[in-house]
Amino acid sequence: MKNKKIYIGLAVTLLLMIVIWKFFSGSSKEGFDILADVRKSDFRVEITSSGELEALNSVEVLGPLEARRFRVNNITIESMVDEGTLVSKGDLIAELDKSELFGRIEDRRLDLEQSKAQYEQIQLDTSLVLRQERDNMINLEYIVQERKLVLEQSQFEPPAIIKQNEYNVEKAIRDLEQAQDRYKVKILQEKARMIEVGARVREYENELSQMQDVLEKFSVRAPQNGMVIYQSGRGGKVKEGSQISAWNPVVATLPDLSRMRSVTYINEVDIRKIKIGQIVEIGLDAFPDKRLTGTVTRVANIGQQRPNSDAKVFEVMIEVNESDPTLRPAMTTSNTIIVNKIENVMHVPLEAINVHNDSINYVFLKNGVKQEVLLGTANLNDIIIESGLSEGDRVFLSTPEFAKDAPVKLLAELDGKRTEIYNEAAGIDEGEEKKAPNQTRRRRDQ
C-alpha cells in the first residue's frame, strides 16, 4: 500500500514536470514571437507635435506714449494686478512711477511763473516807454507852433532872419515827424516783445496741461474686457519693479479668448509635408478628454533654433476651429497634423519590415515564408504594402528562429527592375549577360 502511494506520487510529479516543460517550451517558441494581422483600411499620414495656445487677436495695454515728449524715457512699474486676472473696461491694471514726470511738471511750473512775471514786466516797460514817446511828440508839437509864430512875427525882419526862422520851422516839423515814426516803431517793437513772451506763457501753460493729462495715464487701465497677460521682454515677463520704455510702453495684453491658435514648431525633416489648410486634431494636456480641431494657417519660410535643441525647426500656426471658455493662453496642446489620408489600403506595423542587402524589403509570414513586399507611404506606426501580402495574412514583428536562414521569396513584378539595378551596380551590360549568363549571375550575386 505504501509502495502504491509512492508510485502514484512519482507519476503525478512526472506528469507535472511534463506539463511545465510543455508550457515553457511552448512559451519559448511562441511567447516571444509577436504576430500582427495585415489589415486593409483607411491609412493616415500624421505629424505630431506639442504646441502652446495663444489668442488669435489681442489688444495691447499701453503706458503713456506721450511721456517721451517730456524726456521721460524709462518708466518703473510700482504695482500691478496678478497675471490672469479677468478685468472689465476701465479697471486698473498697473500703477507707474510718476516721480520723474512730477519733476518735469515742477520745472515747467517754475518756467511758467517766470514767463508770467516777465510778461507783466514787459507790460509795465511798454507803458512807460510809449508814454515818454507820446510826451515827446506833444512837446515837439508845441515847438512847431512856437516856431511858426516866430516866423509870422518876423515878416518885417531882414530876409536872413526870415530865412532862418523858416529853417527852424522845417526842422521842428521834421523832428515831430521823426518822433511820430519812432512812436509807431516803438509800438511794433513792444507788441512783438509782448507776443513773444505771451506765446512762451501759453506754451508753458499747454505743456503743463498736457503733462497733467499724461500723469493720469500713469494709472494704466483696461481698454476692454479680458484677461491680463503680461508682456515678455529680454528679462522675462514684466513685474513690479520692471521698467518699460516710453518708445514701446506695452505693459500687458488683453487676448480675445473666443478665438485661439496653437503655435508649434516642426522639425526641418518634416516641414516639407506641412501645407496651409491641412486639418489638425488638437488635444489639451490640461483637459485630456477634450478634443478640438484646427487648421494650419501659416508655415514659416525660415527655420530657427530653439533653446536646448540642436535641430532646426519651423514655426507653424494652427487656428482652433472651436470656441471654448476653458481655453487659456499658454496651455500646452498636442497637435496631430493630418498630412495625407489614403482610403482602403493594406498596411502592417513598421516593426514587421526587414531589409536584405539594403535593397529587398521583406516580412516573415506565419507560414515560415520570407516574403518580399513593395512598400508605400509610412506614418509613425504603420506602412502601406503595395504588393506581396493579402488581407488577413499574419506577419511576425520579430525575427522567428525557424525562418532566419530561409530564402526571400521575391516578387515577380520586381525581378526585371531589380536585375537592371544589380547589373548597373556590378557594371554588367545587356550584351555581356547574353554571352555569359552564368558568369554575370555570379558577379551580380556577389
Residue pairs with C-beta under 8 A, 6 or more apart in sequence:
29 401
32 398
33 396
33 398
33 400
34 396
34 397
34 398
35 366
35 394
35 395
35 396
35 397
36 348
36 349
36 351
36 352
36 394
36 395
36 397
37 392
37 393
37 394
38 346
38 347
38 348
38 385
38 389
38 390
38 391
38 392
38 393
38 394
38 395
39 346
39 347
39 348
39 391
40 344
40 345
40 346
40 347
40 391
41 344
41 345
41 347
42 341
42 342
42 343
42 344
42 345
43 341
43 342
43 343
43 345
43 347
43 377
43 379
43 382
43 384
44 338
44 340
44 341
44 342
44 379
45 273
45 338
45 339
45 340
45 341
45 342
45 377
45 378
45 379
46 336
46 337
46 338
46 339
46 379
46 380
47 266
47 270
47 273
47 274
47 336
47 337
47 339
48 334
48 335
48 336
48 337
48 380
49 264
49 265
49 266
49 316
49 334
49 335
49 337
50 264
50 332
50 333
50 334
50 335
51 262
51 263
51 264
51 265
51 318
51 332
51 333
51 334
51 335
52 262
52 263
52 264
52 330
52 331
52 332
52 333
53 260
53 261
53 262
53 263
53 320
53 327
53 328
53 329
53 330
53 331
53 332
53 333
54 255
54 260
54 261
54 262
54 263
54 329
54 330
55 253
55 255
55 256
55 257
55 259
55 260
55 261
55 329
56 256
56 259
56 260
56 261
56 319
57 255
57 256
57 259
58 226
58 229
58 253
58 254
58 255
58 256
59 223
59 224
59 226
59 253
59 254
59 256
60 231
60 250
60 252
60 253
61 93
61 220
61 222
61 223
61 228
61 250
61 251
61 252
61 253
61 254
62 220
62 249
62 250
62 251
63 75
63 94
63 96
63 217
63 218
63 220
63 244
63 246
63 249
63 250
63 251
64 75
64 96
64 214
64 217
64 218
64 246
64 249
65 246
65 249
66 210
66 213
66 214
66 217
67 73
67 75
67 101
67 214
67 246
67 249
68 246
68 247
69 210
70 101
70 104
70 207
70 211
70 214
71 104
72 100
72 101
72 104
72 246
73 245
73 246
73 247
74 243
74 244
74 245
74 246
75 96
75 97
75 100
75 218
75 243
75 244
75 245
75 246
75 249
76 96
76 97
76 241
76 242
76 243
77 94
77 95
77 96
77 97
77 238
77 239
77 240
77 241
77 242
77 243
77 244
77 251
78 94
78 95
78 96
78 97
78 240
79 94
79 95
79 240
80 93
80 94
80 95
80 230
80 238
80 239
80 240
80 251
80 252
81 87
81 92
81 93
81 94
81 228
82 228
83 228
83 229
83 230
83 237
83 252
84 227
84 228
84 229
84 328
85 227
85 228
86 225
86 226
86 227
86 228
87 93
87 222
87 225
87 226
87 227
87 228
87 254
88 222
88 225
89 222
89 223
89 224
89 225
90 221
90 222
91 221
91 222
92 219
92 220
92 221
93 220
93 221
93 222
93 228
93 251
93 252
94 220
94 251
94 252
95 218
95 219
95 220
96 218
96 219
96 220
96 244
97 218
98 215
98 218
101 211
101 214
101 215
101 218
102 215
104 211
105 208
105 211
105 212
105 215
108 204
108 207
108 208
108 211
109 208
111 204
112 201
112 204
112 205
112 208
115 197
115 200
115 201
115 204
116 201
118 197
119 194
119 197
119 198
119 201
122 190
122 193
122 194
122 197
123 194
125 190
126 190
126 193
126 194
129 186
129 190
130 183
130 186
130 187
130 190
133 179
133 182
133 183
133 186
134 183
136 179
137 176
137 179
137 180
137 183
140 172
140 175
140 176
140 179
141 176
143 172
143 175
143 176
144 169
144 172
144 173
144 176
146 172
147 165
147 168
147 169
147 171
147 172
148 169
150 165
150 168
151 162
151 165
151 166
151 168
151 169
154 161
154 162
154 165
155 162
157 165
220 251
220 252
222 228
222 254
223 254
224 254
225 254
226 254
226 255
226 256
226 257
227 254
227 255
227 257
227 328
227 329
228 252
228 254
229 252
229 253
229 254
229 255
229 329
230 237
230 238
230 239
230 251
230 252
230 253
231 237
231 238
231 250
231 251
231 252
231 253
232 238
233 242
235 242
238 244
238 251
238 252
244 250
244 251
255 329
257 325
257 327
257 328
257 329
258 323
259 319
259 320
259 323
260 319
260 320
260 327
260 329
261 294
261 297
261 317
261 318
261 319
261 320
262 280
262 282
262 294
262 317
262 318
262 320
262 333
262 335
263 315
263 316
263 317
263 318
264 315
264 316
264 318
264 333
264 335
265 304
265 306
265 313
265 314
265 315
265 316
266 274
266 313
266 314
266 316
267 311
267 312
267 313
268 303
268 311
268 312
268 313
268 314
271 299
271 303
271 313
271 314
271 316
273 339
274 296
274 299
274 314
274 316
274 337
274 339
275 296
275 299
276 296
276 297
276 298
276 299
277 295
277 296
278 295
278 296
278 337
278 338
278 339
279 293
279 294
279 295
279 337
279 338
280 293
280 294
280 295
280 296
280 318
280 335
280 336
280 337
280 338
281 291
281 292
281 293
281 294
281 335
281 336
281 338
282 291
282 292
282 293
282 294
282 318
282 320
282 333
282 334
282 335
282 336
283 290
283 291
283 292
283 333
283 334
283 336
284 290
284 292
284 327
284 331
284 332
284 333
284 334
285 331
285 332
285 333
285 334
286 326
286 331
286 332
287 326
290 324
290 326
292 320
292 321
292 322
292 324
293 320
293 321
293 322
294 318
294 319
294 320
294 321
294 335
295 318
295 319
295 321
296 316
296 317
296 318
296 337
297 317
297 318
297 319
298 315
298 316
298 317
299 314
299 316
299 317
300 314
300 315
300 316
302 314
303 312
303 313
303 314
304 312
304 313
304 314
304 315
305 311
305 312
305 313
306 313
316 337
318 335
318 337
320 327
340 377
342 377
342 384
345 376
345 384
345 385
346 384
346 385
346 389
346 390
346 391
347 382
347 383
347 384
347 385
348 363
348 382
348 383
348 385
348 389
348 395
349 381
349 382
349 383
349 397
350 378
350 381
350 382
350 383
351 397
351 398
352 363
352 364
352 395
352 396
352 397
353 361
353 362
353 363
353 373
353 375
353 383
354 361
354 362
354 363
354 364
354 370
354 399
355 361
355 362
356 362
356 408
359 418
359 421
360 372
360 408
360 410
360 418
361 372
361 373
361 374
361 375
362 370
362 371
362 372
362 373
362 408
362 409
363 370
363 371
363 373
363 388
363 389
363 395
363 396
364 370
364 371
364 395
364 396
364 399
364 400
364 403
365 371
365 393
365 394
365 395
365 396
366 393
366 394
366 395
366 396
368 400
368 402
368 403
368 406
369 403
369 406
369 409
370 403
370 406
370 407
370 408
370 409
371 388
371 389
371 408
371 409
372 388
372 408
372 409
372 410
372 411
372 414
373 385
373 386
373 387
373 388
373 389
373 411
374 385
374 386
374 387
374 388
374 411
374 413
374 414
375 383
375 384
375 385
375 386
376 383
376 384
376 385
376 386
377 383
377 384
378 384
387 411
387 413
388 411
389 395
396 403
410 418
419 444
422 444
423 429
423 430
423 433
423 440
423 444
426 440
426 443
426 444
426 446
428 440
428 443
428 444
432 440
433 440
